[in-house]
Amino acid sequence: MAEEQTELEERIVIKDQHIKEIDLVNRDPKHINEDVVKVDFEDVIAEPVGTYSFDGVWKTSYTTFTVSKYWCYRLLSAILGIPLAVIWGFLFALISFCHIWAVVPCIKSYLIEIQCISRIYSLCIHTFCDPFFEALSKICSNIRVALRKEI
């Protein structure tokens, strides 16, 4: 029984990531559009004290704004959502491809090639600069600074 449970858990873990369940309630789980898209009626239209329109106009404006924003978004996403998803999927696949097959190998190649130059540079620094700065430090080691407060 325990073996069957472990095997079942392994199958669930190994499940293909492209078939994962999508959350239809929380569609922004990482909060990437937290500050950008939250625009309500009160954020756009406001009447200061003393300049109020009729209550019916205010309520109708609120309803019109809210419903038109909702349905325009749904209509635009129905028309353009899938084509833009294809474009964005292609773009991010292209970026991933370039990164995996070009950028990282170039960086690794550069690091391998620069390692030889780094050793030569380090050898030159240790050969010429270290003795100079050691001599300079011995010269300056006998300098004493005394601070006196004069009245």
C-alpha positions in Angstrom: 0.0 0.0 0.0 2.8 2.4 0.9 4.7 1.5 -2.3 1.6 2.3 -4.4 1.1 5.7 -2.6 4.8 6.6 -3.2 4.6 5.6 -6.9 1.4 7.7 -7.3 3.1 10.7 -5.7 6.1 10.3 -8.0 3.8 10.3 -11.0 2.1 13.5 -9.8 5.5 15.2 -9.3 6.8 14.1 -12.7 3.7 15.4 -14.4 4.4 17.5 -17.5 4.5 21.2 -16.6 2.6 22.1 -19.9 -0.5 20.2 -18.7 -0.7 21.9 -15.2 -4.0 23.1 -14.0 -4.7 26.8 -14.4 -6.3 28.9 -11.7 -9.4 30.6 -13.0 -10.0 32.5 -9.8 -6.7 34.0 -9.0 -5.3 35.0 -12.4 -2.5 37.1 -11.1 -0.9 34.9 -8.4 2.5 36.7 -8.6 0.9 40.2 -8.5 2.7 41.5 -11.6 -0.2 43.9 -12.5 -0.9 45.0 -8.9 -0.3 48.7 -9.4 -0.9 49.0 -13.1 -4.4 48.0 -14.0 -6.4 48.8 -10.9 -8.4 51.8 -12.3 -11.9 52.3 -10.8 -14.5 55.0 -11.5 -13.4 56.9 -8.3 -9.8 56.9 -9.7 -10.8 58.7 -12.9 -13.9 60.7 -12.2 -14.5 62.7 -9.0 -16.8 65.6 -8.1 -15.5 67.9 -5.4 -17.8 69.2 -2.7 -20.0 71.9 -4.0 -20.0 70.8 -7.7 -22.3 67.7 -7.7 -24.2 66.6 -10.7 -27.7 65.0 -10.4 -27.7 61.7 -8.4 -29.1 59.9 -11.4 -26.4 61.2 -13.7 -23.7 60.1 -11.2 -25.1 56.6 -10.8 -25.6 56.2 -14.6 -22.1 57.4 -15.2 -20.7 55.0 -12.7 -22.6 52.1 -14.2 -21.7 53.1 -17.8 -18.0 53.4 -16.9 -17.8 50.1 -15.1 -19.8 48.0 -17.6 -18.1 49.5 -20.7 -14.6 49.0 -19.1 -15.5 45.4 -18.3 -17.0 44.5 -21.7 -14.4 46.4 -23.8 -11.7 44.5 -21.9 -13.5 41.2 -22.5 -14.0 41.9 -26.2 -10.4 43.0 -26.7 -9.1 40.0 -24.9 -11.4 37.7 -26.9 -10.2 39.2 -30.2 -6.5 39.9 -29.5 -5.7 37.6 -26.5 -4.8 34.4 -28.4 -2.8 36.1 -31.2 -0.9 38.1 -28.7 -0.3 35.0 -26.6 1.2 33.4 -29.7 3.4 36.4 -30.3 4.5 36.6 -26.7 5.1 32.9 -26.6 7.3 33.1 -29.7 9.2 36.1 -28.4 10.0 34.4 -25.0 10.9 31.2 -26.8 13.3 33.2 -29.0 14.8 34.9 -26.0 15.2 31.6 -24.2 16.7 30.0 -27.3 19.2 32.9 -27.8 20.2 32.8 -24.1 20.6 29.0 -24.0 22.4 28.6 -27.4 24.3 31.9 -27.8 24.7 34.1 -24.7 25.7 31.5 -22.1 28.1 29.7 -24.4 29.7 33.0 -25.4 30.1 34.0 -21.7 31.6 30.6 -20.8 34.0 30.8 -23.8 35.1 34.3 -22.8 35.7 33.2 -19.2 37.8 30.3 -20.4 39.8 32.5 -22.7 40.3 35.4 -20.2 41.6 32.9 -17.6 44.9 32.7 -19.4 45.2 36.5 -19.6 44.2 36.8 -16.0 47.1 34.5 -14.9 49.6 36.6 -17.0 48.2 39.8 -15.5 48.4 38.4 -12.0 52.0 37.3 -12.5 53.0 40.8 -13.8 51.3 42.5 -10.8 53.0 40.2 -8.3 56.3 40.5 -10.1 56.5 44.3 -10.5 53.9 46.0 -8.2 54.3 43.9 -5.0 58.0 44.7 -4.4 57.3 48.4 -5.1 54.4 48.7 -2.7 56.3 46.6 0.0 59.3 49.1 -0.3 56.9 52.0 -0.1 55.2 50.6 3.0 58.6 50.2 4.7 59.4 53.8 3.9 56.1 55.0 5.2 56.0 52.8 8.3 58.2 55.1 10.4 55.9 58.1 9.8 54.2 59.1 13.0 51.3 61.6 13.2 50.6 63.4 16.4 47.6 65.6 17.0 47.7 68.4 19.5 44.9 70.6 20.5 46.1 74.2 20.8 44.2 76.8 22.7 
